[in-house]
Amino acid sequence: MAVLSIQSHVVFGYAGNTAAVFPLQRLGREVWAINTVEFSNHTGYGSWRGRVLGAELAAELVTGLEERGVLGRCEAILSGYLGDAAVGRAIIDAIQRVRRESPHALYCCDPVMGDVGRGFYVKPGIPEMFKNELVPLADIICPNQFELESLTGMNTETLKDAAKAIELLHGKGPKIVLVTSYRDNTVPNSISMLASDKTGLYRVNTPELPLGPGVAGTGDLTTSVFLSRYLETKDLKKTLELCAASVYGILEMSFQKQEQAHAAAQSQGGNSLLELLLIQAQAELSSPSRFFEAVKLNP
């Protein structure tokens, strides 16, 4: 069985498919990767080379898979950064084609739009594409806190409000909602993930590492690990715990090993950004070194 992953791709560093494909493979998944953009590096550097690859290429590649007669082997479709709204329509077409051959295939949607502190960083039309067309098709949706608020129009400053926003998303179609990063004032110096499957809402807390503006690709990594572990266990609590442990372990090692080099570059006026060390920390994917318990918040 395979995962069809339709996302961006960078040559240097980790974002989109570069951050998602290896974790899926390391956890035992066959991956069919379709890249929606091909950039030299992620856009957080301020400059990059490359181009949006476009919807026609994505559709053509899905047609090629269809012609090989392999779509029936697809157990999940994963999508992330779109590049432009037309790519979203190519993803909708891909979902429909896969589900004709593999009716039980899950669609996992990472609605990449923006983040707290940065606001929206996608082209006009993409937020509406997620909200009105992709979210209703999704079995699993994985927004960060900013995207949760954007999709629902709700403030999620309190956990009670976040729970209401998650319920609103359930009402739009997704059976599972994973909030990949959530902060409130009740648990200082920590960051949470929230996961709900309509029968229960779970929260897992991990220490918040001093990552500054954050690390590109973390959401893509989180979504891919969560999807793979859910396909493996079908257990929301266990999936959330395994996902949180792996992501924290990779971020912790990435921070520890790059802190000195990053500080030196910044002191010299360089533009060095912290990158995920997926290869060096790959053992954290299959056998996380830490454990964080997920707590059920409602009956």
Buried (B, 14 or more C-beta within 10 A) or exposed (E): EBBBBBBBBBEEBBBBBBBBBBBBBBBEBBBBBBBBBBBEBBBBBEEBEBEBBBBEBBBEBBEEBBEEEBBEBBBBBBBBBBBBBBBBBBBBBBBEBBBEBBEEBBBBBBBBBBBEEEEBEBEEEBBEBBBEBBBEBBBBBBBBBBBBBBBBEBEBEEBEBBBBBBBBBBEBBBBBBBBBBBBBEEBEEBBBBBBBBBEBBBBBBBEBBEEEEBBBBBBBBBBBBBBBBBBBEEEBBBBBBBBBBBBBBBBBBBBEBBEEEBEEBEEEEEEBBBBBBBEEBBBBBEEBEEEBEBEEBEE
